[in-house]
Structures are given as structure tokens and as C-alpha cells.
Amino acid sequence: MSKQFVCGHELGHAIKHSDMNTPFLKRHTLFSTDKIERQANTFAVELLLPDEILREYSDCSLYNIAKNVGIPDKLIDLKTLPILR
């Protein structure tokens, strides 16, 4: 995973989950952190791959653009695709 993605993911936690400690929850509770992690991943994807980039490089594949900005292949599907005009 790229440094940019990890930073975006952690920023997502800081902004969206400032009152939660996911490492603590994973170690000491039965609380599922899947939703929290997905939200942080989605935040990072949207941060690194804004709609403007997709419009600017509309002749390139989503996967190539995502790879160039550091988004892992398995998380590309979290991108909400804009209507390109």
C-alpha cells in the first residue's frame, strides 16, 4: 500500500472517527470495525482520486489512474464514479 493511501486512510479516521480507537476495539472487544475501516478507505480513495482527475484523464482507465495515485487495486471499487461530460 502506498504512503499516500495510508495517510489518506488515517486522515479519514481522524476526521470521521475522532472519538474511536480502532486498535483498542480490535484487541479488547468483539466490536466489528469493518464499517469504520471501509469508511476510512472510501475517504482515502475519494481524496486521492477526485472527480477532476477522472475528467482530466478520461481517455485513461480508472485502474491506471488509481494505480498512479497509489490506490490499491482491491479498493478501486470504492470510488463513486461521476457522470463524465
PDB file as gemmi writes it, atoms N, CA and C in Angstrom:
CRYST1    1.000    1.000    1.000  90.00  90.00  90.00 P 1                      
ATOM      1  N   MET A   1       0.850  -1.178   0.000  1.00  0.00           N  
ATOM      2  CA  MET A   1       0.000   0.000   0.000  1.00  0.00           C  
ATOM      3  C   MET A   1       0.894   1.240   0.000  1.00  0.00           C  
ATOM      4  N   SER A   2       0.491   2.251  -0.746  1.00  0.00           N  
ATOM      5  CA  SER A   2       1.315   3.455  -0.855  1.00  0.00           C  
ATOM      6  C   SER A   2       1.219   4.310   0.415  1.00  0.00           C  
ATOM      7  N   LYS A   3       2.243   5.113   0.618  1.00  0.00           N  
ATOM      8  CA  LYS A   3       2.244   6.038   1.756  1.00  0.00           C  
ATOM      9  C   LYS A   3       1.085   7.020   1.652  1.00  0.00           C  
ATOM     10  N   GLN A   4       0.801   7.455   0.404  1.00  0.00           N  
ATOM     11  CA  GLN A   4      -0.291   8.403   0.207  1.00  0.00           C  
ATOM     12  C   GLN A   4      -1.615   7.800   0.644  1.00  0.00           C  
ATOM     13  N   PHE A   5      -1.837   6.533   0.291  1.00  0.00           N  
ATOM     14  CA  PHE A   5      -3.094   5.901   0.664  1.00  0.00           C  
ATOM     15  C   PHE A   5      -3.192   5.733   2.172  1.00  0.00           C  
ATOM     16  N   VAL A   6      -2.117   5.284   2.787  1.00  0.00           N  
ATOM     17  CA  VAL A   6      -2.121   5.092   4.245  1.00  0.00           C  
ATOM     18  C   VAL A   6      -2.398   6.425   4.947  1.00  0.00           C  
ATOM     19  N   CYS A   7      -1.767   7.488   4.479  1.00  0.00           N  
ATOM     20  CA  CYS A   7      -2.013   8.813   5.078  1.00  0.00           C  
ATOM     21  C   CYS A   7      -3.461   9.248   4.884  1.00  0.00           C  
ATOM     22  N   GLY A   8      -4.006   9.028   3.682  1.00  0.00           N  
ATOM     23  CA  GLY A   8      -5.404   9.364   3.430  1.00  0.00           C  
ATOM     24  C   GLY A   8      -6.350   8.557   4.304  1.00  0.00           C  
ATOM     25  N   HIS A   9      -6.044   7.275   4.471  1.00  0.00           N  
ATOM     26  CA  HIS A   9      -6.850   6.389   5.317  1.00  0.00           C  
ATOM     27  C   HIS A   9      -6.845   6.894   6.765  1.00  0.00           C  
ATOM     28  N   GLU A  10      -5.662   7.197   7.273  1.00  0.00           N  
ATOM     29  CA  GLU A  10      -5.551   7.666   8.658  1.00  0.00           C  
ATOM     30  C   GLU A  10      -6.198   9.040   8.832  1.00  0.00           C  
ATOM     31  N   LEU A  11      -6.100   9.900   7.817  1.00  0.00           N  
ATOM     32  CA  LEU A  11      -6.792  11.186   7.866  1.00  0.00           C  
ATOM     33  C   LEU A  11      -8.297  10.970   7.919  1.00  0.00           C  
ATOM     34  N   GLY A  12      -8.779   9.983   7.179  1.00  0.00           N  
ATOM     35  CA  GLY A  12     -10.200   9.630   7.223  1.00  0.00           C  
ATOM     36  C   GLY A  12     -10.637   9.254   8.628  1.00  0.00           C  
ATOM     37  N   HIS A  13      -9.807   8.459   9.305  1.00  0.00           N  
ATOM     38  CA  HIS A  13     -10.121   8.117  10.703  1.00  0.00           C  
ATOM     39  C   HIS A  13     -10.136   9.364  11.574  1.00  0.00           C  
ATOM     40  N   ALA A  14      -9.136  10.228  11.398  1.00  0.00           N  
ATOM     41  CA  ALA A  14      -9.034  11.432  12.239  1.00  0.00           C  
ATOM     42  C   ALA A  14     -10.245  12.340  12.056  1.00  0.00           C  
ATOM     43  N   ILE A  15     -10.745  12.424  10.837  1.00  0.00           N  
ATOM     44  CA  ILE A  15     -11.873  13.310  10.556  1.00  0.00           C  
ATOM     45  C   ILE A  15     -13.214  12.649  10.883  1.00  0.00           C  
ATOM     46  N   LYS A  16     -13.384  11.409  10.472  1.00  0.00           N  
ATOM     47  CA  LYS A  16     -14.689  10.745  10.612  1.00  0.00           C  
ATOM     48  C   LYS A  16     -14.846   9.960  11.911  1.00  0.00           C  
ATOM     49  N   HIS A  17     -13.739   9.568  12.533  1.00  0.00           N  
ATOM     50  CA  HIS A  17     -13.815   8.695  13.709  1.00  0.00           C  
ATOM     51  C   HIS A  17     -12.928   9.197  14.849  1.00  0.00           C  
ATOM     52  N   SER A  18     -12.917  10.485  15.058  1.00  0.00           N  
ATOM     53  CA  SER A  18     -12.008  11.053  16.058  1.00  0.00           C  
ATOM     54  C   SER A  18     -12.274  10.551  17.475  1.00  0.00           C  
ATOM     55  N   ASP A  19     -13.472  10.042  17.699  1.00  0.00           N  
ATOM     56  CA  ASP A  19     -13.818   9.557  19.041  1.00  0.00           C  
ATOM     57  C   ASP A  19     -13.667   8.045  19.177  1.00  0.00           C  
ATOM     58  N   MET A  20     -13.067   7.384  18.178  1.00  0.00           N  
ATOM     59  CA  MET A  20     -12.931   5.925  18.226  1.00  0.00           C  
ATOM     60  C   MET A  20     -11.463   5.527  18.164  1.00  0.00           C  
ATOM     61  N   ASN A  21     -11.151   4.423  18.829  1.00  0.00           N  
ATOM     62  CA  ASN A  21      -9.805   3.871  18.829  1.00  0.00           C  
ATOM     63  C   ASN A  21      -9.908   2.463  18.253  1.00  0.00           C  
ATOM     64  N   THR A  22      -9.748   2.335  16.930  1.00  0.00           N  
ATOM     65  CA  THR A  22      -9.955   1.029  16.301  1.00  0.00           C  
ATOM     66  C   THR A  22      -8.968  -0.037  16.767  1.00  0.00           C  
ATOM     67  N   PRO A  23      -7.676   0.277  17.000  1.00  0.00           N  
ATOM     68  CA  PRO A  23      -6.795  -0.778  17.523  1.00  0.00           C  
ATOM     69  C   PRO A  23      -7.278  -1.314  18.878  1.00  0.00           C  
ATOM     70  N   PHE A  24      -7.754  -0.409  19.740  1.00  0.00           N  
ATOM     71  CA  PHE A  24      -8.286  -0.845  21.034  1.00  0.00           C  
ATOM     72  C   PHE A  24      -9.517  -1.730  20.838  1.00  0.00           C  
ATOM     73  N   LEU A  25     -10.424  -1.292  19.963  1.00  0.00           N  
ATOM     74  CA  LEU A  25     -11.645  -2.062  19.722  1.00  0.00           C  
ATOM     75  C   LEU A  25     -11.328  -3.464  19.202  1.00  0.00           C  
ATOM     76  N   LYS A  26     -10.353  -3.563  18.306  1.00  0.00           N  
ATOM     77  CA  LYS A  26      -9.981  -4.868  17.742  1.00  0.00           C  
ATOM     78  C   LYS A  26      -9.387  -5.785  18.796  1.00  0.00           C  
ATOM     79  N   ARG A  27      -8.561  -5.223  19.672  1.00  0.00           N  
ATOM     80  CA  ARG A  27      -7.873  -6.045  20.677  1.00  0.00           C  
ATOM     81  C   ARG A  27      -8.730  -6.412  21.876  1.00  0.00           C  
ATOM     82  N   HIS A  28      -9.615  -5.516  22.284  1.00  0.00           N  
ATOM     83  CA  HIS A  28     -10.268  -5.688  23.581  1.00  0.00           C  
ATOM     84  C   HIS A  28     -11.782  -5.846  23.541  1.00  0.00           C  
ATOM     85  N   THR A  29     -12.366  -5.855  22.353  1.00  0.00           N  
ATOM     86  CA  THR A  29     -13.818  -6.004  22.271  1.00  0.00           C  
ATOM     87  C   THR A  29     -14.182  -6.934  21.114  1.00  0.00           C  
ATOM     88  N   LEU A  30     -15.443  -7.233  21.015  1.00  0.00           N  
ATOM     89  CA  LEU A  30     -15.949  -8.017  19.893  1.00  0.00           C  
ATOM     90  C   LEU A  30     -16.594  -7.117  18.840  1.00  0.00           C  
ATOM     91  N   PHE A  31     -16.440  -5.811  19.002  1.00  0.00           N  
ATOM     92  CA  PHE A  31     -16.997  -4.835  18.083  1.00  0.00           C  
ATOM     93  C   PHE A  31     -16.347  -4.984  16.713  1.00  0.00           C  
ATOM     94  N   SER A  32     -17.142  -5.080  15.663  1.00  0.00           N  
ATOM     95  CA  SER A  32     -16.614  -5.175  14.306  1.00  0.00           C  
ATOM     96  C   SER A  32     -16.220  -3.787  13.818  1.00  0.00           C  
ATOM     97  N   THR A  33     -14.989  -3.676  13.368  1.00  0.00           N  
ATOM     98  CA  THR A  33     -14.507  -2.397  12.853  1.00  0.00           C  
ATOM     99  C   THR A  33     -14.563  -2.340  11.319  1.00  0.00           C  
ATOM    100  N   ASP A  34     -15.194  -3.310  10.704  1.00  0.00           N  
ATOM    101  CA  ASP A  34     -15.254  -3.367   9.233  1.00  0.00           C  
ATOM    102  C   ASP A  34     -15.845  -2.087   8.631  1.00  0.00           C  
ATOM    103  N   LYS A  35     -16.944  -1.614   9.196  1.00  0.00           N  
ATOM    104  CA  LYS A  35     -17.600  -0.411   8.665  1.00  0.00           C  
ATOM    105  C   LYS A  35     -16.688   0.808   8.810  1.00  0.00           C  
ATOM    106  N   ILE A  36     -16.029   0.921   9.936  1.00  0.00           N  
ATOM    107  CA  ILE A  36     -15.129   2.043  10.200  1.00  0.00           C  
ATOM    108  C   ILE A  36     -13.959   2.024   9.215  1.00  0.00           C  
ATOM    109  N   GLU A  37     -13.392   0.846   9.000  1.00  0.00           N  
ATOM    110  CA  GLU A  37     -12.267   0.720   8.080  1.00  0.00           C  
ATOM    111  C   GLU A  37     -12.695   1.011   6.646  1.00  0.00           C  
ATOM    112  N   ARG A  38     -13.880   0.560   6.269  1.00  0.00           N  
ATOM    113  CA  ARG A  38     -14.381   0.826   4.917  1.00  0.00           C  
ATOM    114  C   ARG A  38     -14.592   2.335   4.716  1.00  0.00           C  
ATOM    115  N   GLN A  39     -15.115   3.005   5.723  1.00  0.00           N  
ATOM    116  CA  GLN A  39     -15.307   4.454   5.617  1.00  0.00           C  
ATOM    117  C   GLN A  39     -13.968   5.175   5.461  1.00  0.00           C  
ATOM    118  N   ALA A  40     -12.954   4.757   6.201  1.00  0.00           N  
ATOM    119  CA  ALA A  40     -11.630   5.376   6.085  1.00  0.00           C  
ATOM    120  C   ALA A  40     -11.020   5.082   4.713  1.00  0.00           C  
ATOM    121  N   ASN A  41     -11.219   3.870   4.211  1.00  0.00           N  
ATOM    122  CA  ASN A  41     -10.726   3.529   2.873  1.00  0.00           C  
ATOM    123  C   ASN A  41     -11.429   4.361   1.803  1.00  0.00           C  
ATOM    124  N   THR A  42     -12.740   4.509   1.928  1.00  0.00           N  
ATOM    125  CA  THR A  42     -13.507   5.299   0.965  1.00  0.00           C  
ATOM    126  C   THR A  42     -13.051   6.753   0.996  1.00  0.00           C  
ATOM    127  N   PHE A  43     -12.817   7.282   2.180  1.00  0.00           N  
ATOM    128  CA  PHE A  43     -12.319   8.650   2.318  1.00  0.00           C  
ATOM    129  C   PHE A  43     -10.997   8.806   1.563  1.00  0.00           C  
ATOM    130  N   ALA A  44     -10.079   7.863   1.759  1.00  0.00           N  
ATOM    131  CA  ALA A  44      -8.772   7.925   1.104  1.00  0.00           C  
ATOM    132  C   ALA A  44      -8.899   7.836  -0.410  1.00  0.00           C  
ATOM    133  N   VAL A  45      -9.767   6.963  -0.901  1.00  0.00           N  
ATOM    134  CA  VAL A  45      -9.972   6.823  -2.343  1.00  0.00           C  
ATOM    135  C   VAL A  45     -10.496   8.131  -2.931  1.00  0.00           C  
ATOM    136  N   GLU A  46     -11.488   8.727  -2.294  1.00  0.00           N  
ATOM    137  CA  GLU A  46     -12.064   9.975  -2.805  1.00  0.00           C  
ATOM    138  C   GLU A  46     -11.058  11.129  -2.708  1.00  0.00           C  
ATOM    139  N   LEU A  47     -10.223  11.120  -1.680  1.00  0.00           N  
ATOM    140  CA  LEU A  47      -9.209  12.159  -1.509  1.00  0.00           C  
ATOM    141  C   LEU A  47      -8.152  12.069  -2.612  1.00  0.00           C  
ATOM    142  N   LEU A  48      -7.679  10.859  -2.879  1.00  0.00           N  
ATOM    143  CA  LEU A  48      -6.611  10.668  -3.855  1.00  0.00           C  
ATOM    144  C   LEU A  48      -7.094  10.668  -5.300  1.00  0.00           C  
ATOM    145  N   LEU A  49      -8.374  10.403  -5.498  1.00  0.00           N  
ATOM    146  CA  LEU A  49      -8.910  10.277  -6.852  1.00  0.00           C  
ATOM    147  C   LEU A  49     -10.166  11.139  -7.016  1.00  0.00           C  
ATOM    148  N   PRO A  50      -9.988  12.467  -6.942  1.00  0.00           N  
ATOM    149  CA  PRO A  50     -11.157  13.349  -7.100  1.00  0.00           C  
ATOM    150  C   PRO A  50     -11.704  13.276  -8.525  1.00  0.00           C  
ATOM    151  N   ASP A  51     -12.940  13.629  -8.675  1.00  0.00           N  
ATOM    152  CA  ASP A  51     -13.604  13.577  -9.977  1.00  0.00           C  
ATOM    153  C   ASP A  51     -12.858  14.373 -11.046  1.00  0.00           C  
ATOM    154  N   GLU A  52     -12.216  15.467 -10.646  1.00  0.00           N  
ATOM    155  CA  GLU A  52     -11.495  16.300 -11.605  1.00  0.00           C  
ATOM    156  C   GLU A  52     -10.400  15.514 -12.321  1.00  0.00           C  
ATOM    157  N   ILE A  53      -9.729  14.638 -11.611  1.00  0.00           N  
ATOM    158  CA  ILE A  53      -8.676  13.816 -12.231  1.00  0.00           C  
ATOM    159  C   ILE A  53      -9.292  12.868 -13.257  1.00  0.00           C  
ATOM    160  N   LEU A  54     -10.427  12.289 -12.920  1.00  0.00           N  
ATOM    161  CA  LEU A  54     -11.078  11.378 -13.864  1.00  0.00           C  
ATOM    162  C   LEU A  54     -11.519  12.119 -15.118  1.00  0.00           C  
ATOM    163  N   ARG A  55     -11.994  13.335 -14.942  1.00  0.00           N  
ATOM    164  CA  ARG A  55     -12.402  14.127 -16.107  1.00  0.00           C  
ATOM    165  C   ARG A  55     -11.186  14.514 -16.958  1.00  0.00           C  
ATOM    166  N   GLU A  56     -10.121  14.916 -16.284  1.00  0.00           N  
ATOM    167  CA  GLU A  56      -8.913  15.346 -16.995  1.00  0.00           C  
ATOM    168  C   GLU A  56      -8.279  14.203 -17.798  1.00  0.00           C  
ATOM    169  N   TYR A  57      -8.325  13.000 -17.240  1.00  0.00           N  
ATOM    170  CA  TYR A  57      -7.717  11.844 -17.895  1.00  0.00           C  
ATOM    171  C   TYR A  57      -8.779  10.839 -18.338  1.00  0.00           C  
ATOM    172  N   SER A  58      -9.836  11.334 -18.922  1.00  0.00           N  
ATOM    173  CA  SER A  58     -10.958  10.471 -19.303  1.00  0.00           C  
ATOM    174  C   SER A  58     -10.587   9.433 -20.350  1.00  0.00           C  
ATOM    175  N   ASP A  59      -9.469   9.621 -21.028  1.00  0.00           N  
ATOM    176  CA  ASP A  59      -9.029   8.640 -22.015  1.00  0.00           C  
ATOM    177  C   ASP A  59      -8.234   7.491 -21.383  1.00  0.00           C  
ATOM    178  N   CYS A  60      -7.954   7.570 -20.097  1.00  0.00           N  
ATOM    179  CA  CYS A  60      -7.226   6.512 -19.373  1.00  0.00           C  
ATOM    180  C   CYS A  60      -8.208   5.670 -18.568  1.00  0.00           C  
ATOM    181  N   SER A  61      -7.806   4.445 -18.272  1.00  0.00           N  
ATOM    182  CA  SER A  61      -8.684   3.588 -17.468  1.00  0.00           C  
ATOM    183  C   SER A  61      -8.637   4.011 -16.002  1.00  0.00           C  
ATOM    184  N   LEU A  62      -9.724   3.771 -15.328  1.00  0.00           N  
ATOM    185  CA  LEU A  62      -9.814   4.063 -13.897  1.00  0.00           C  
ATOM    186  C   LEU A  62      -8.699   3.349 -13.137  1.00  0.00           C  
ATOM    187  N   TYR A  63      -8.421   2.101 -13.525  1.00  0.00           N  
ATOM    188  CA  TYR A  63      -7.404   1.313 -12.823  1.00  0.00           C  
ATOM    189  C   TYR A  63      -6.004   1.897 -13.002  1.00  0.00           C  
ATOM    190  N   ASN A  64      -5.693   2.393 -14.187  1.00  0.00           N  
ATOM    191  CA  ASN A  64      -4.385   3.016 -14.409  1.00  0.00           C  
ATOM    192  C   ASN A  64      -4.239   4.308 -13.615  1.00  0.00           C  
ATOM    193  N   ILE A  65      -5.280   5.111 -13.618  1.00  0.00           N  
ATOM    194  CA  ILE A  65      -5.230   6.367 -12.858  1.00  0.00           C  
ATOM    195  C   ILE A  65      -5.081   6.059 -11.372  1.00  0.00           C  
ATOM    196  N   ALA A  66      -5.885   5.132 -10.880  1.00  0.00           N  
ATOM    197  CA  ALA A  66      -5.838   4.776  -9.458  1.00  0.00           C  
ATOM    198  C   ALA A  66      -4.459   4.256  -9.067  1.00  0.00           C  
ATOM    199  N   LYS A  67      -3.876   3.444  -9.906  1.00  0.00           N  
ATOM    200  CA  LYS A  67      -2.545   2.904  -9.626  1.00  0.00           C  
ATOM    201  C   LYS A  67      -1.518   4.030  -9.531  1.00  0.00           C  
ATOM    202  N   ASN A  68      -1.641   5.005 -10.425  1.00  0.00           N  
ATOM    203  CA  ASN A  68      -0.699   6.126 -10.429  1.00  0.00           C  
ATOM    204  C   ASN A  68      -0.802   7.025  -9.208  1.00  0.00           C  
ATOM    205  N   VAL A  69      -1.961   7.071  -8.572  1.00  0.00           N  
ATOM    206  CA  VAL A  69      -2.103   7.907  -7.368  1.00  0.00           C  
ATOM    207  C   VAL A  69      -1.971   7.097  -6.081  1.00  0.00           C  
ATOM    208  N   GLY A  70      -1.713   5.790  -6.199  1.00  0.00           N  
ATOM    209  CA  GLY A  70      -1.408   4.982  -5.022  1.00  0.00           C  
ATOM    210  C   GLY A  70      -2.566   4.241  -4.394  1.00  0.00           C  
ATOM    211  N   ILE A  71      -3.652   4.064  -5.119  1.00  0.00           N  
ATOM    212  CA  ILE A  71      -4.796   3.331  -4.576  1.00  0.00           C  
ATOM    213  C   ILE A  71      -4.631   1.844  -4.879  1.00  0.00           C  
ATOM    214  N   PRO A  72      -4.730   0.991  -3.864  1.00  0.00           N  
ATOM    215  CA  PRO A  72      -4.613  -0.450  -4.105  1.00  0.00           C  
ATOM    216  C   PRO A  72      -5.732  -0.960  -5.010  1.00  0.00           C  
ATOM    217  N   ASP A  73      -5.399  -1.901  -5.891  1.00  0.00           N  
ATOM    218  CA  ASP A  73      -6.366  -2.452  -6.851  1.00  0.00           C  
ATOM    219  C   ASP A  73      -7.659  -2.904  -6.183  1.00  0.00           C  
ATOM    220  N   LYS A  74      -7.542  -3.568  -5.042  1.00  0.00           N  
ATOM    221  CA  LYS A  74      -8.738  -4.137  -4.410  1.00  0.00           C  
ATOM    222  C   LYS A  74      -9.679  -3.078  -3.836  1.00  0.00           C  
ATOM    223  N   LEU A  75      -9.236  -1.819  -3.785  1.00  0.00           N  
ATOM    224  CA  LEU A  75     -10.078  -0.760  -3.208  1.00  0.00           C  
ATOM    225  C   LEU A  75     -10.616   0.222  -4.243  1.00  0.00           C  
ATOM    226  N   ILE A  76     -10.283   0.026  -5.498  1.00  0.00           N  
ATOM    227  CA  ILE A  76     -10.726   0.948  -6.543  1.00  0.00           C  
ATOM    228  C   ILE A  76     -12.251   1.008  -6.625  1.00  0.00           C  
ATOM    229  N   ASP A  77     -12.909  -0.099  -6.338  1.00  0.00           N  
ATOM    230  CA  ASP A  77     -14.367  -0.134  -6.420  1.00  0.00           C  
ATOM    231  C   ASP A  77     -15.065   0.778  -5.419  1.00  0.00           C  
ATOM    232  N   LEU A  78     -14.311   1.332  -4.466  1.00  0.00           N  
ATOM    233  CA  LEU A  78     -14.915   2.254  -3.509  1.00  0.00           C  
ATOM    234  C   LEU A  78     -15.122   3.647  -4.105  1.00  0.00           C  
ATOM    235  N   LYS A  79     -14.531   3.904  -5.263  1.00  0.00           N  
ATOM    236  CA  LYS A  79     -14.692   5.207  -5.906  1.00  0.00           C  
ATOM    237  C   LYS A  79     -16.085   5.362  -6.451  1.00  0.00           C  
ATOM    238  N   THR A  80     -16.731   6.458  -6.096  1.00  0.00           N  
ATOM    239  CA  THR A  80     -18.017   6.817  -6.659  1.00  0.00           C  
ATOM    240  C   THR A  80     -17.726   7.503  -7.981  1.00  0.00           C  
ATOM    241  N   LEU A  81     -18.213   6.921  -9.061  1.00  0.00           N  
ATOM    242  CA  LEU A  81     -17.893   7.462 -10.375  1.00  0.00           C  
ATOM    243  C   LEU A  81     -18.827   8.614 -10.740  1.00  0.00           C  
ATOM    244  N   PRO A  82     -18.218   9.703 -11.224  1.00  0.00           N  
ATOM    245  CA  PRO A  82     -19.024  10.854 -11.642  1.00  0.00           C  
ATOM    246  C   PRO A  82     -19.605  10.598 -13.043  1.00  0.00           C  
ATOM    247  N   ILE A  83     -20.545  11.408 -13.405  1.00  0.00           N  
ATOM    248  CA  ILE A  83     -21.034  11.411 -14.776  1.00  0.00           C  
ATOM    249  C   ILE A  83     -20.070  12.282 -15.564  1.00  0.00           C  
ATOM    250  N   LEU A  84     -19.342  11.677 -16.481  1.00  0.00           N  
ATOM    251  CA  LEU A  84     -18.359  12.422 -17.260  1.00  0.00           C  
ATOM    252  C   LEU A  84     -19.035  13.129 -18.430  1.00  0.00           C  
ATOM    253  N   ARG A  85     -18.756  14.390 -18.596  1.00  0.00           N  
ATOM    254  CA  ARG A  85     -19.350  15.178 -19.676  1.00  0.00           C  
ATOM    255  C   ARG A  85     -18.275  15.770 -20.526  1.00  0.00           C  
TER     256      ARG A  85                                                      
END                                                                             
